[in-house]
Amino acid sequence: MLILGIESSCDETAAALVRSDRTIVAHKLAGQEAAHAPYGGVVPEIAARAHVEMVGPLVEAALAEGGVALRDVDAIAATAGPGLIGGVMVGLVTAKALALASGKPLIAVNHLEGHALSARLTDPDLQFPYLLLLVSGGHCQLLLVAGVGRYRRLATTIDDAAGEAFDKTAKLLGLGFPGGPAVERAAADGDPRAVPLPRPLFGSPEPHFSFAGLKSAVLRARDAGTHRAEDIAASFQQAVIDCLVDRTRVAIRAAALPVSSQDGSITALVVAGGVAANRSVRAALETLAAEHGLRFVAPPLWLCTDNAAMIAWAGAERFAAGLTDPLDVAARPRWPLDPDAEKVRGAGVKA
């Protein structure tokens, strides 16, 4: 089975061909860092226009690299949300047009499910259920992944996501864009103990995350003028790691019971999303997993950031489960993996 995947939820346009045996036949990606760098963040209108220009050529390039024609794919998968709605619409409408023209099934993929299942693309031994820390620019959640389309949210952020805090810290410190890699580079030359920064909700029995106060503390440390940017970056990164580890430890305890009578208990801790590309974050979570006798699984670094291979793979998993979508399926700026999750104070629609 061969799936064509399209990703356009933020500032990367991508197209990929993935087989159900986990072979990545082709992957093409175009970033927009230069276009957004002057603004220190992603400008939705600029991103949407770039997607319009790039998505067609990238699909053609992926098919050419794979040595196949559109008629050779079994289904077409595209991100249908959540994300910047203009970009989401570009990718989804392209997929609809290709599906209509070729007579192939359409699969509308939740971008978060793409991240949630991405580790299974490269690790055939990863079985359901597992505990997932989904940590990206727009989301910071802990989820029990019991199967394709079966997610139970254990925790979310009540304000900023961790990746958002990385981006804003980079902007405050003048480190450049994209912020996550810039902070990681600066932190490598800094002292993680140099700047006393808060660890919001650390030690709390409440499972959720909070990073807004940490971001504000970075601003105060910068304005004090007594610390190097590298030391602030390192101290910030360590504070985020401490929070992620502490909150995940709480979730591991909560997930100790079976997900259901059929599924059994979790045997793996998985981290995915853009922040999962941070090597220090990965190392700390790997240590935490070992402490609890769990396998630690993380996708390769390039599969942590937005890409079309994970969308194609999620499409393959959904297609194998008999899940396809009509051509009038709507693009969604918000789309929770667990729509029945209890509302959280402060989290609003980002939950």
N, C-alpha and C positions, 0 to 999 in steps of 0.2 A: 504494500500500500504506500502510495506517494502523495504527500500533502504539500501544497503550496501555502506558505504563511506570509502574512503582511502585517507589519507593525508600524504605527504612526501616532502613538498616544502622547508623545511629548516632543522632543527635539531630535530624535533619530528616526529616519525613514529606513525601513529594511524589508527585504524579501528573502525567503529561504525555501528550500526544498528539503524535506525530511522524510525518511522512510520509517515504517512501523518497526523495523529492526534496529532503530536508533542511528542509522546512518544519516549524517548531515551531508546531503548531496551537493548543496550549494548554499552560500549565504552572502548577500550583498547588503551593505549598510552605508548610509551617508549621514554624517553628523552635521551639526549647524553651529559649532562652537564659535567660529569667527563672526557669524551674524549676530549672536547674542552677547558676545563678550563685552561690547561697549556698554551694555545695560546691566551687566553683573547678574543676569538671570534670563530665563526664557521668556521671550515676548510672544504671546499666543498668535497674534496676527502674522508675525514674521515666520513663525514655525509652520503655520498652516499653508502659507504661500510656498514655502520650501518643499513641503510634502507634495503639493500639487505638481511641482516641477520635477521631482525626483522619483515618485512612486512608479510611474510607467517604465522609465528606463531601467530601474532596479529590478522590476519583475522580468523584463526582457533579458537582462543580464543574468539573472538567476537561472532562468530556463536555458539560456545558451550555455552557461557553465555546466549545468546538469546534463546537457545534451538531449533535452527532451522538449516536446511541444506541449502546449496547454492541454491538448487532448489526452496526453499521457498521464496527467495527474488524476488522482481519485477524488479529491475534494479540495476546496479552497477555504482556508481559515484566515480570519482577520480580527485584529483587536477591535472590539465594539464598545469598549469602555473598561474601566474609568480612565479619564485623562482630559487633556485639553480638547474640548469638543470639536473645534475646527479641524484639528489634526486627525482625531478619531474618525470624523466623517469622511475625510479624504481617503483613508485606507479602507474603510468599510464600503464606501460607494464603489471604489475600484474593485474590491472583491466581489461585490454584487454584480457589477458589469461583466466581470470575467466568468462568474458562475452562470449568468444568464446566457452569455454568448456561447459557452462551451457545453452547457447542459450538465454541469457538475454541481454536486451539493455544496451548499454554503454552511460554514461553521463560524458562528459569532463567538469569539473567545473573550472571556474576562481577562484583562491584562494581569490581574493579580493571580488568576489561576495559571497563567503562563509561568509566572515566577514560582508558584507553589509546586508545579509539576516539573520544573526545569531540572531539578536534581535527578529525576528518574530518566531523563534523556541520556545522561552520561554514566549513571550508576544502575545497571540492570538488577542489582541485588537489593535495591531500595524498595521495600514493600510497604503497603498500607497496614496499619496506621502509623503515622509519625508526627512528631511535634515540629512545627515550622515557625521560625522567627522570620517574618517577612519585613525587611527593613530597607526602606527606599526613600526617595525624595518626598513622596506624597503620603506614605503610609508607614506605620510602625505597629505591627500586630503580632500576636502569638496565636497560632491556630492549630487545632487538631485536624490533621488531614486523614480522613477515614477512607477516602476513595475519590474517584473523579466526580466532581460536583457535590461532594459531601464534606463540608467544612464546619467546624465549630470554633467560633472565636472565643479565646480565653482572655485576651487583653488587647487594648489599643491605646493610642496616645490621646490624652485629654486636651492637647493643644498642638504643638508642632511635632512633625515627624523628625526622626533622627537625621535623615538626609537633608531635610530643610534646614535644620540647625547647622549642619556642616556647610551648606551653601551660604547661609547668612554669616556664619563666622568667617568664611573666606572673604566675603565682601567687606565685612567690618575691618579685617586685617589687611585688605588690599592684596590678597594672595592670587587673585585671578579666577577665571572661570574655565571649566566647571569646578565647583568648590570642593567636592569630596576629595578628589585626587590632589588638589592644591593643598588642602589642610594636611593630608597624609604626608606629602613631601616635606612641608614645613615642620611637622611634628617630628620627623626623623632627625632633625637638627636641634630639637628643643628638649627641655627637661620637664617631664610630665608631673613633677612635684613642685615646680617653681611657683605656680599661681594657684592660690586656694580658690577653688570653684565648687559650687554646690552640686550635689547629686540628688535631684528632685525625686521624691518618693522612695529613695533608697531605704530598704529595711521595712517598708510598709507592707502590711498584709494585703493591701489593695494591689491587684496584679498589674495595673495599668502603667503607662509611661507618661513622662512630662519633660519637655525640653525647652519650653519658653523661658523659664527662669534661668537656665544655664546660658542661653543665648544672651539674655540681658546682662548676666554677670560678665560675659566676655566683653560686652560693650563697655562696662565700667572698668574692667582691667585695661582695656586699650586706652580709654580716656585718662586713666591715672598716669600714663606715660612712664611707668617704672619697670615695665617688663618688655622683653623682646617679643616680636610677633611669633617667633619660633617656639618660645616657651609657652605663650598663651595657646598656640595651636596644639602643642603636645599635652598641655594640661586639660584643654577642652576635649581632645580625643580620648584621654584616659578617663575623664568624667563620663563621657558617653559609654565607653566600654564597661565601666563599673555599673552603670545603670542597666545596660543591656544584660549583663551577666546576672545581676541581682534579680531583675524582673523575670528572666528566663528560668532562674532557679525556682522562683515561686510557681511558675507554670509547670515545671517538671513535677513538682510535688502534686499539683492539681491534676496532672495527667497520669498520675501513677495508677489510677483505676482504669479498667478497660473502657475503651470508647463505647463499645456495645458488647453484648453477649456473644456476637458473632466475630467481632474484630480482634479481641485480645488487647494486650497492653502495648504501648509504644516501645519500640526498640531502637529508635534513631532520633537524633536532634538534627534538623536540617536548617540551614540559614540560606536565604535567597533575597534578591533585590540588590539595588545598586550599592548600598552600604556594605553588603556582603563581600564586595570586592576589596574592602579594606583589610589588609593582611593582619594587622594587630587585632581587629575585631574577630577575624576568623580564628586566630590563635587562642584568644581568650575563651571563645565558645567551645573550641575543641577540648581545652582543658576542663571546662565545665562538664561537657558530655562524658569525658573519661571518669570524672569524679562520681558520676551516677551510673556508670556501666552501660552507657549508650553509645552506639555508633554515631560518629559525627560525619555528616555529609554536606558538602557545599559544591555547587557547580563550579566549573572553571571560571576564572575571573571574567572572561569576555561574555559568558552566559549570565553573569549577575546583572550587568547593565542591560538596558533595553535592547532587544534583538528580535529577529523574526524566527529564529530557530526554535525558541521556546514557544512561540505562538503556533508554529506548525506542529510541534510535538503535542501541545495541548489539544490542537485540532485532531491529531491522530488518536489520542487517548479518547476524546469525545466521540469521534467517528466510530471507533471500535466498540464503544458502548451504545451505538445506535442513536447518537445525539446530533441532529443537524437543525438548521434554522431556515425559516422562510425568507424570501427576498425582501420582505418589508420589515425585517427586524430593525429596531431603532438603535442609533448610537446613544450612549449614555455617559454623561460626564461623571456620574457617581454610580457605583455598582458594587455593593458589599458582597463579599464571598459568603457571609453568613447573614442573610437578611433578617433572620429571627433573633439575632443577638440582642441582648439587653442594651438599651441606650445608656451611654456613659456621660457623666457630668462633663460639660465643657467640650465634648468631642464633636457635637453637632453632626453635620452631614458627612464629615470626614470619617466617621466611625464605620 
